[in-house]
Amino acid sequence: MREFDYQRAHDVAGAVALLGADPDTRYLGGGTNLVDLMKTGVERPARLVDIRELPLDEIAATPEGGLSIGATVTNGDLAAHPEVRRRYPALAQAVLAGASGQLRNMATVGGNLLQRTRCGYFTDVTQPCNKRVPGSGCPAIEGEHHNHAILGASDHCVAVHPSDMAVALTAFDAVVRFETADGPGQLPLADFYLPVGDTPHRETALPPGALITGVTLPPAPVAARSRYRKVRERASYAFAIGSLAAALDVRDGVVQDARLALGAVASRPWRAAAAERVLAGAPATAETYAAAADAELAAARPLPHNGYKVDLVRNLVVAVLTELAEETAR
């Protein structure tokens, strides 16, 4: 057991100052990912700064008609909030699909965004891993990779991002707010996660020492007609092998607006922009939905043992969009 210091932060500026004073310090929210990584030796912080008591636990409407979600809001509170369920139902569904009630009551929104990959090579410190030790290699490419990336991967890393919540937030153009020693900042979630490239150890665009303070969801009327569908290998809680956050607005048989984001297919939540372009102004038919999925998956580069994800995602897109269109027509 490696010893570490523990301090409780009482204000945002104090938390940022504590992290800035020691690069081996980590923020502690619910600890549902960080503590696991400490147990396996992947994370070895010298100090933990507990941020659970910071005043960042509110969900409130924004003047523009969106929602502001604090970083220490628990996943359980997020999924149960009536305005989240009414305005962004796919977000509530994604959180409920992500983990058991016990974990949802501990895990925080900020921590969920920063959770690390569940690749077995990453969590096994006896194995090489470019994400953990840059330049050491990616054994998953030739080894166990049935649940790894088919989009946006590289020769340096083929792991996927594990978050369900982040997939729904990506579909709805969420913006991440943060605080640094130099003041506040924000990043669209589309820019928050970095492409894996040849630096897979650099996962986000957050400045060094930054503390996530919240997430802003802009107003999106289409989001009220949304759904999150997760495919996993067992009925109980498990990480996705493919997932989809989708919203659809159909009028007179024509798609007026569509939002799609995929999970468990890339190193970050994958906004399906090519599929959205195909859908815009097109007939609301199964043929259109299949064409949209094919346009997005044209860039897929599956490995020998995860090619099944291409068909899985295609079927998922067609099924969920069909269901949403039928609901809209009622």
C-alpha positions in Angstrom: 0.0 0.0 0.0 1.5 3.3 -1.1 0.9 6.1 1.4 -0.7 9.3 0.2 -1.9 12.6 1.8 -5.6 13.5 1.9 -6.9 17.1 2.1 -10.5 18.4 1.8 -11.0 21.4 -0.3 -13.4 24.1 1.0 -13.5 26.4 -2.1 -12.6 26.1 -5.8 -9.6 28.4 -5.6 -8.2 26.4 -2.8 -8.6 23.1 -4.6 -6.9 24.5 -7.7 -4.0 25.9 -5.6 -3.5 22.5 -3.9 -3.2 20.7 -7.2 -1.0 23.3 -8.7 1.5 23.0 -5.9 2.1 19.3 -6.6 1.8 17.6 -10.0 1.3 14.2 -8.2 -1.9 15.4 -6.7 -5.3 14.2 -7.9 -8.9 15.6 -7.3 -11.1 13.1 -5.6 -14.9 13.1 -6.3 -16.7 9.9 -5.9 -13.6 7.8 -6.4 -15.4 5.1 -8.4 -12.7 5.1 -11.1 -9.6 6.7 -9.4 -9.6 4.5 -6.3 -9.9 1.4 -8.5 -6.8 2.6 -10.5 -4.9 3.3 -7.3 -5.6 -0.3 -6.2 -4.1 -1.7 -9.4 -1.1 0.7 -9.3 -2.0 2.6 -12.5 -2.6 5.8 -10.5 -0.1 6.6 -7.7 -1.0 10.0 -6.4 1.0 11.5 -3.6 -2.1 13.5 -2.4 -5.8 13.4 -2.9 -7.8 16.7 -2.8 -11.4 15.8 -1.9 -13.8 18.2 -3.7 -17.1 16.7 -2.7 -18.0 19.6 -0.4 -17.4 22.3 -3.0 -20.6 24.2 -4.0 -20.8 22.5 -7.4 -23.7 20.2 -6.8 -26.7 22.0 -8.4 -28.7 21.5 -11.6 -30.3 24.8 -12.8 -31.9 26.2 -15.9 -29.8 28.7 -17.8 -31.2 32.0 -19.1 -31.0 30.7 -22.6 -33.2 27.7 -21.8 -30.6 25.0 -21.3 -29.3 23.4 -18.2 -26.3 24.0 -16.0 -25.0 20.9 -14.2 -22.4 21.1 -11.4 -19.4 18.9 -11.4 -20.1 17.3 -8.1 -23.7 16.4 -9.0 -23.9 12.7 -8.5 -24.9 10.5 -11.4 -27.9 9.4 -9.4 -29.2 12.9 -8.9 -28.6 13.7 -12.5 -30.6 10.8 -13.8 -33.5 11.6 -11.4 -33.7 15.3 -12.0 -37.1 16.1 -13.6 -35.8 18.7 -16.0 -33.1 16.3 -17.3 -35.7 13.6 -17.8 -38.0 16.1 -19.6 -35.6 18.0 -21.7 -32.8 15.5 -22.3 -34.2 12.0 -21.7 -31.3 10.3 -23.5 -29.0 11.7 -20.9 -31.0 10.3 -18.0 -31.2 6.9 -19.7 -27.4 6.9 -20.4 -26.6 7.5 -16.7 -29.1 4.8 -15.6 -27.5 2.4 -18.0 -24.0 3.2 -16.8 -23.8 1.6 -13.4 -25.7 0.3 -10.4 -27.5 2.5 -8.0 -24.7 2.3 -5.4 -22.2 3.6 -7.9 -24.5 6.2 -9.3 -24.9 7.6 -5.8 -21.2 8.1 -5.4 -19.9 8.9 -9.0 -19.9 12.5 -10.0 -20.4 14.3 -13.3 -16.9 15.7 -13.4 -15.4 12.3 -12.5 -17.4 10.5 -15.1 -16.0 12.8 -17.9 -12.5 12.0 -16.7 -12.7 8.3 -16.2 -10.0 6.3 -17.9 -10.3 3.4 -20.4 -11.2 -0.1 -19.2 -8.7 -1.8 -21.6 -7.2 -4.8 -19.8 -3.7 -3.9 -20.9 -4.1 -0.4 -19.5 -5.2 -1.6 -16.1 -2.5 -4.4 -15.9 0.8 -2.7 -14.9 2.8 -5.8 -16.0 1.8 -5.2 -19.6 3.0 -2.5 -22.0 0.5 0.3 -22.8 1.1 3.6 -24.6 -1.6 5.3 -22.7 0.0 4.4 -19.4 3.7 4.4 -20.5 4.2 6.4 -23.7 6.2 4.5 -26.3 5.9 1.1 -24.7 3.5 -0.3 -27.3 -0.1 -1.3 -27.7 -0.5 -5.1 -27.3 -4.2 -4.9 -27.8 -3.7 -4.6 -31.6 -2.4 -8.1 -31.8 -4.0 -9.4 -28.7 -7.4 -9.1 -27.0 -9.4 -6.4 -28.8 -12.9 -7.6 -29.3 -14.3 -4.5 -27.5 -11.9 -2.0 -28.9 -12.2 0.9 -31.4 -13.4 0.7 -35.0 -13.3 4.5 -35.5 -10.6 7.1 -34.9 -8.0 4.6 -33.6 -4.2 4.6 -34.4 -1.2 2.3 -34.4 -0.6 3.7 -30.9 -3.9 2.9 -29.2 -7.2 1.1 -30.0 -8.9 1.5 -26.6 -12.4 2.9 -26.3 -13.8 5.5 -23.9 -16.0 3.9 -21.3 -18.5 6.7 -20.4 -22.2 6.4 -21.2 -23.0 9.8 -19.9 -20.4 11.5 -22.2 -22.0 10.0 -25.3 -25.4 11.7 -24.6 -23.6 15.0 -23.6 -21.7 14.8 -26.9 -25.0 14.5 -28.9 -26.4 17.6 -27.3 -23.3 19.9 -27.7 -22.5 20.1 -24.1 -19.8 22.6 -22.9 -17.4 21.7 -20.0 -16.6 24.5 -17.6 -13.4 24.5 -15.6 -11.3 26.6 -13.3 -7.5 27.1 -13.3 -5.1 29.3 -11.4 -5.4 31.8 -14.2 -9.2 31.9 -14.0 -12.2 30.2 -15.5 -12.5 28.6 -18.9 -14.7 26.3 -21.0 -14.4 23.7 -23.7 -17.0 22.3 -26.0 -17.2 18.6 -25.3 -16.5 18.1 -29.0 -13.0 19.5 -28.3 -12.6 18.2 -24.8 -11.3 14.7 -25.7 -8.2 14.7 -27.9 -7.8 12.4 -30.9 -5.7 9.4 -30.0 -3.0 10.0 -32.6 0.5 9.2 -31.4 -0.1 10.6 -28.0 -2.8 8.4 -26.4 -1.6 9.4 -22.9 -2.9 12.9 -23.5 -6.7 12.3 -23.2 -8.2 15.7 -22.7 -7.6 19.3 -23.7 -8.0 20.5 -20.1 -5.1 22.8 -19.0 -2.8 21.4 -16.4 -4.2 21.6 -12.9 -7.7 22.5 -14.1 -10.7 21.6 -12.0 -13.9 20.8 -13.9 -16.7 22.9 -12.3 -19.6 22.0 -14.4 -21.3 21.2 -17.7 -23.6 23.4 -19.7 -26.2 21.9 -22.0 -27.5 24.4 -24.6 -31.2 24.5 -25.4 -32.1 21.8 -27.9 -35.8 21.2 -28.5 -35.0 18.0 -30.5 -33.4 16.6 -27.3 -36.8 16.1 -25.7 -37.4 13.3 -28.3 -34.2 11.4 -27.6 -33.1 7.9 -26.6 -30.0 6.2 -25.4 -29.6 2.5 -26.3 -26.7 0.5 -24.9 -25.7 -3.0 -26.1 -23.6 -5.0 -23.6 -22.5 -8.6 -23.2 -24.7 -9.3 -20.2 -28.0 -8.0 -18.9 -26.5 -6.7 -15.6 -24.3 -3.6 -15.6 -21.4 -3.9 -18.0 -19.5 -1.6 -20.3 -21.0 -1.1 -23.7 -19.9 -3.0 -26.8 -21.8 -0.4 -28.7 -24.2 2.4 -27.8 -26.1 5.3 -29.4 -27.5 8.6 -28.1 -30.0 9.8 -30.7 -32.6 12.6 -31.0 -35.0 13.0 -34.0 -37.5 15.6 -35.2 -39.7 14.4 -38.0 -42.5 16.4 -39.6 -44.6 15.3 -42.6 -42.4 12.3 -43.1 -39.2 14.4 -43.4 -36.3 14.6 -40.9 -36.0 18.2 -39.7 -33.3 17.7 -37.1 -31.2 14.8 -35.9 -28.5 14.3 -33.3 -26.4 11.2 -33.0 -23.4 10.1 -31.0 -21.9 6.7 -30.7 -20.2 5.0 -27.7 -17.7 2.2 -27.3 -16.5 2.6 -30.9 -13.6 5.1 -30.4 -11.2 6.6 -27.8 -13.8 9.3 -27.2 -17.5 9.7 -27.6 -18.1 9.8 -31.4 -20.4 12.4 -32.8 -21.9 10.9 -35.9 -21.7 14.1 -38.0 -21.7 12.3 -41.4 -24.8 10.4 -40.4 -26.5 13.6 -39.3 -25.8 15.2 -42.7 -27.4 12.3 -44.5 -30.5 12.5 -42.3 -31.1 16.3 -42.6 -34.0 16.9 -45.0 -34.3 13.3 -46.0 -37.3 11.0 -45.9 -37.8 9.4 -42.5 -37.5 5.8 -43.6 -35.4 2.8 -42.7 -33.5 3.2 -46.0 -32.5 6.7 -45.0 -31.4 5.5 -41.5 -29.3 2.7 -43.0 -27.7 5.1 -45.5 -26.9 7.5 -42.6 -25.2 4.7 -40.6 -23.3 3.5 -43.7 -22.0 7.1 -44.2 -20.7 7.2 -40.7 -19.2 3.7 -40.7 -17.4 4.2 -44.1 -14.4 5.3 -42.0 -14.5 2.2 -39.8 -11.2 0.3 -39.6 -12.0 -2.8 -37.5 -9.4 -5.1 -36.2 -9.6 -8.9 -36.8 -11.9 -9.6 -33.8 -14.1 -6.6 -33.5 -15.6 -6.3 -37.0 -19.0 -7.3 -35.6 -19.3 -3.8 -34.2 -19.8 -2.4 -37.7 -23.0 -4.4 -38.2 -24.0 -3.9 -34.5 -23.8 -0.1 -34.8 -25.6 -0.1 -38.2 -28.5 -2.1 -36.8 -28.6 0.1 -33.7 -28.9 3.3 -35.6 -31.7 1.9 -37.8 -33.6 0.5 -34.9 -33.4 3.5 -32.6 -34.2 6.1 -35.3 -37.2 4.0 -36.4 -38.5 3.9 -32.9 -38.1 7.6 -32.4 -39.8 8.4 -35.8 -42.8 6.1 -34.8 -43.1 7.9 -31.5 -43.0 11.3 -33.2 -45.8 10.3 -35.6 -48.2 9.4 -32.7 
